[in-house]
Amino acid sequence: MIKCGGRGVADTPDRKLQLAGQTSTVGASHGHRTNHNFSKSIMLPEKRISWAAAAVLTFAVFQLTASGQGHAHIEAGAFASGGGDKLYFANGAFFVTNSGYCESLQWRISGPYANYHEGSLTFTGLPGTPSSGGPSPNAAPPGTQIRLRFVSVDGPLGGSFGVWDVAGFNFDEDESETLTFSVPVGTTNGTNSILVSENFGDPGDDPYGHIHGRHYTATLPGLYTVGVQLYDASSNGSGGGPLCEPGDMFHLYFQAGFTNPPFSLSSNSMSFRFGALPNRTYFLDSTTNLANPTMWTNITSVAGGKIIRTLTDTDASGSNKFYRVRMFVP
């Protein structure tokens, strides 16, 4: 068991991992800068590798307006399956976790999302009629009322993922200022959902939907994996059931802020994995002497951009080595 924010020990027959967390805060011109340090000691059978590793994550926190951020649109439609039409995300390959895409949730210091990590993402229903810009070849059949269920959340222990829904079809595009429901980390059977189609589920209704104003939040910094599922809430199918089969489970990454990233040690390689924020550059530095602040050496760097990134030291050798990950905000 590893406990974040304090000291925890994980014991196996052949490995011992120990973490010790420390946090300090200093002023910055446009927000604040926080440094997180940790140390670890690993013992392997017939070999002892002693590390005093410190990952120092330096980042700036500052206020952004929700309207100033671009947000993605994930399109819901249907395809023919053995049992009829099945819901799916037509452009889901660009957003599913396997793609590496990671939506950003940034810390808010004021307004309705104060003290949350917040971001926006729009789930749309492909149009089925000319009046809504269709028909799209991937649209669900007329009469489908598409909804999206939030089934599972994985992420920082003790955290939760929040959905700030809007009323009705939100034609005025008001921004939601009310937390509608939250899903705690560890949930695997969530039932709360949001409307995707702008219809009432009547026979022949256009499945189209493009509802703006929703927001998503996280309570703790870190990487979240959210599992969602499309389903048809109409009763226009056979025997009064839905027209379409539910979609497969679909998983999305959300990076809330920036904190100590998960790390992995393999032979002489040390890697740090995290969700990168847009318009940022990340640097991995190392030193063998923490007492001398001039001894840090850059190993590698990577650009951000709403994507999962990995920084790796391929020469993680020696008895002592210290690391820091820096995030540069232009």
C-alpha positions in Angstrom: 0.0 0.0 0.0 1.3 3.4 -0.9 -0.1 6.4 0.9 0.2 9.8 -0.9 0.9 12.9 1.1 2.7 11.1 3.9 4.7 8.0 4.4 3.7 4.6 3.1 5.4 1.3 2.6 4.6 -1.4 0.1 6.1 -4.8 0.9 6.4 -7.8 -1.4 8.6 -10.9 -0.9 11.3 -9.4 -3.1 10.7 -5.6 -3.2 10.3 -2.8 -0.7 9.2 0.7 -1.8 9.1 3.6 0.5 7.8 7.2 -0.2 8.2 10.3 1.9 6.3 13.4 0.8 7.2 17.0 1.5 5.6 20.2 0.2 6.7 23.8 0.3 5.1 26.9 -1.3 6.8 30.1 -2.4 5.5 33.2 -4.1 5.3 33.8 -7.9 4.4 36.8 -9.8 1.2 35.5 -11.3 0.1 32.9 -8.8 2.2 30.5 -6.7 4.8 27.9 -7.2 4.8 24.6 -5.4 7.6 22.1 -5.0 6.9 18.5 -4.1 9.8 16.3 -2.9 9.9 12.6 -2.3 12.5 9.9 -1.6 12.5 6.2 -2.2 14.5 3.1 -1.3 14.2 -0.1 -3.3 15.7 -3.5 -2.3 15.7 -6.3 -4.9 16.8 -9.9 -4.3 20.6 -10.4 -4.4 21.0 -6.7 -5.3 20.5 -3.5 -3.4 19.9 -0.3 -5.2 19.9 2.6 -2.7 18.3 5.9 -4.0 17.6 9.2 -2.4 15.5 10.4 -5.3 13.7 13.7 -5.2 11.2 14.7 -7.9 10.7 18.4 -7.7 7.6 19.5 -9.6 7.6 23.2 -10.2 4.5 24.8 -11.7 2.6 28.0 -11.8 -1.1 28.2 -10.8 -3.0 31.1 -12.2 -6.6 31.9 -13.1 -8.0 31.3 -16.5 -11.5 32.1 -17.6 -13.6 29.2 -18.7 -14.5 30.9 -22.0 -10.8 31.4 -22.8 -10.2 27.7 -23.1 -10.9 25.7 -26.2 -12.7 22.4 -25.5 -13.1 19.2 -27.4 -16.3 17.8 -29.0 -16.9 14.0 -28.9 -19.5 12.9 -31.4 -22.1 10.2 -30.5 -23.7 8.1 -33.2 -24.6 4.5 -34.1 -23.4 1.7 -36.3 -25.1 -1.5 -37.5 -24.4 -4.5 -35.2 -25.7 -8.0 -35.1 -28.6 -7.1 -32.9 -29.4 -3.8 -34.6 -27.9 -0.3 -34.2 -25.3 0.2 -31.5 -24.3 3.5 -30.0 -20.6 4.6 -30.2 -18.4 7.7 -30.4 -17.8 8.2 -34.1 -14.5 10.2 -33.5 -13.8 8.3 -30.3 -10.4 7.0 -31.5 -9.0 10.5 -31.0 -10.1 10.7 -27.4 -10.0 7.2 -25.9 -7.2 6.5 -23.4 -5.3 4.4 -26.0 -4.9 7.6 -28.1 -3.0 9.3 -25.3 -5.5 12.3 -25.3 -5.9 13.9 -21.9 -8.3 16.6 -21.0 -7.0 19.3 -18.8 -8.7 20.4 -15.5 -7.1 23.5 -14.1 -7.2 24.9 -10.6 -9.6 27.7 -10.0 -9.2 30.4 -7.3 -12.5 32.2 -7.7 -15.9 32.0 -9.2 -18.3 29.0 -9.1 -15.4 26.5 -9.5 -13.2 27.9 -6.8 -11.1 25.3 -5.1 -11.7 22.8 -7.8 -9.7 21.7 -10.8 -12.1 22.5 -13.7 -12.4 22.1 -17.4 -15.0 21.6 -20.2 -15.8 19.0 -22.7 -18.8 18.7 -25.0 -20.5 15.4 -26.0 -22.6 15.8 -29.1 -25.1 13.7 -31.0 -24.6 13.5 -34.8 -27.4 15.1 -36.8 -30.0 12.9 -38.5 -31.9 15.6 -40.5 -31.0 18.5 -42.8 -32.5 21.0 -40.3 -29.7 20.1 -37.9 -26.9 19.9 -40.5 -27.3 16.3 -41.4 -28.0 13.7 -42.1 -24.7 12.2 -41.0 -24.0 8.7 -42.2 -23.1 7.8 -38.6 -26.1 9.3 -36.9 -28.3 7.2 -34.6 -31.7 6.3 -36.0 -34.6 8.7 -35.7 -36.3 8.4 -32.3 -33.1 7.7 -30.4 -32.5 9.7 -27.2 -28.8 9.5 -26.5 -27.7 9.8 -22.9 -24.2 9.4 -21.4 -23.7 7.4 -18.1 -20.7 8.0 -15.9 -19.8 4.5 -14.7 -16.3 4.5 -13.2 -13.6 6.8 -11.9 -10.0 5.9 -11.2 -7.5 8.4 -9.8 -6.0 9.9 -6.7 -7.1 8.1 -3.5 -9.8 10.2 -1.8 -10.6 12.3 -4.9 -13.8 12.6 -6.8 -14.9 13.6 -10.3 -17.7 16.1 -10.6 -20.2 16.8 -13.3 -21.8 20.3 -13.5 -24.9 19.8 -15.8 -27.2 22.4 -17.4 -31.0 22.6 -17.6 -32.7 21.2 -20.6 -31.1 21.8 -24.0 -29.5 25.1 -22.8 -30.2 27.1 -25.9 -28.9 30.2 -24.2 -25.6 28.4 -23.6 -25.4 29.4 -20.0 -22.4 28.1 -18.0 -23.4 25.7 -15.3 -22.6 27.0 -11.8 -24.0 24.0 -9.9 -22.4 20.7 -9.1 -25.0 18.2 -10.3 -23.3 14.9 -9.1 -19.9 13.6 -8.2 -18.4 10.2 -8.7 -15.8 9.1 -6.0 -12.5 7.5 -7.1 -13.0 3.8 -6.9 -16.5 3.8 -8.3 -17.2 1.0 -10.8 -21.0 1.0 -11.1 -22.1 4.6 -11.4 -25.6 5.3 -12.8 -25.7 9.1 -13.1 -26.1 10.4 -16.6 -26.4 13.5 -18.8 -28.5 14.2 -21.9 -26.7 14.2 -25.3 -29.6 14.4 -27.8 -31.7 17.6 -27.9 -35.0 15.7 -28.0 -37.7 14.2 -25.7 -37.4 10.7 -27.0 -40.5 10.8 -29.2 -40.8 8.6 -32.3 -38.9 10.1 -35.2 -37.0 12.7 -33.2 -33.7 13.8 -34.5 -30.9 12.3 -32.3 -28.8 15.5 -32.8 -27.5 17.3 -29.8 -24.9 20.0 -29.1 -25.4 21.1 -25.5 -22.8 23.6 -24.2 -22.2 25.0 -20.7 -21.3 21.8 -18.9 -18.2 21.6 -16.7 -16.2 18.9 -15.1 -14.2 19.1 -11.9 -11.8 17.1 -9.7 -11.2 17.6 -6.1 -7.5 16.5 -5.9 -4.6 16.9 -8.3 -3.6 13.9 -10.4 -4.5 11.8 -13.3 -8.1 10.5 -13.5 -9.5 7.8 -15.8 -13.2 8.2 -16.3 -15.3 5.4 -17.8 -18.5 6.4 -19.6 -21.2 4.6 -21.6 -23.7 5.8 -24.2 -27.2 4.5 -24.0 -30.6 5.1 -25.6 -33.2 6.3 -23.1 -36.1 6.2 -25.6 -38.9 3.5 -25.7 -39.3 3.5 -29.4 -37.7 0.1 -30.0 -39.2 -3.4 -30.1 -41.6 -4.0 -27.2 -41.2 -0.5 -25.9 -37.5 -0.8 -25.4 -34.7 1.3 -26.8 -33.9 1.6 -30.5 -30.2 1.2 -30.0 -27.9 -1.1 -28.0 -25.8 0.6 -25.3 -22.3 1.5 -26.4 -19.2 -0.2 -25.1 -17.4 1.3 -22.1 -15.3 4.3 -23.1 -12.5 5.6 -21.0 -11.1 9.2 -20.9 -8.1 10.7 -19.2 -8.4 13.9 -17.2 -5.3 15.6 -15.7 -6.1 17.8 -12.7 -3.4 20.3 -12.1 0.1 19.0 -11.8 1.5 17.0 -8.9 4.1 14.2 -8.3 3.6 12.0 -11.3 3.7 8.2 -11.2 7.2 6.9 -11.7 8.6 3.6 -12.7 12.1 2.1 -12.5 13.2 -0.6 -15.0 16.8 -1.7 -14.9 18.7 1.6 -15.3 15.7 3.6 -16.7 13.5 5.9 -14.6 10.3 7.2 -16.2 7.7 9.8 -15.0 4.2 9.7 -16.7 1.6 12.5 -16.5 -1.1 14.3 -18.4 0.5 17.4 -20.0 -1.3 20.7 -20.1 -1.5 22.8 -23.4 1.0 25.6 -24.0 3.5 24.2 -21.6 7.0 22.6 -21.8 8.2 20.0 -19.3 11.8 19.3 -18.4 13.3 16.4 -16.5 16.5 17.4 -14.6 18.8 15.4 -12.4 21.6 15.9 -9.9 23.7 13.9 -7.5 23.9 16.7 -4.9 20.7 18.3 -3.6 22.6 20.7 -1.4 24.1 22.5 -4.4 21.3 24.2 -6.4 23.6 24.9 -9.4 24.3 21.2 -10.0 21.0 20.3 -11.8 21.5 18.9 -15.4 18.7 18.7 -17.9 18.1 15.2 -19.3 15.2 15.7 -21.7 12.1 17.8 -22.4 8.7 17.4 -24.0 6.0 19.8 -25.2 2.6 19.7 -23.6 -0.8 19.7 -25.3 -3.6 17.7 -23.6 -1.8 14.4 -24.0 -0.1 11.8 -21.9 3.6 12.4 -21.8 6.5 10.4 -20.4 9.9 11.8 -19.4 12.6 9.2 -19.1 16.2 9.0 -17.8 17.8 6.1 -19.6 20.9 6.3 -17.4 19.4 6.0 -13.9 22.5 4.5 -12.4 24.7 5.2 -9.4 24.0 5.0 -5.7 22.3 8.4 -5.4 20.4 10.4 -7.9 17.8 13.2 -7.6 15.2 14.2 -10.1 12.9 17.2 -10.7 10.2 17.8 -13.3 9.8 21.4 -14.3 6.8 22.9 -16.1 7.5 26.1 -18.1 4.7 28.5 -18.8 5.5 30.9 -21.6 
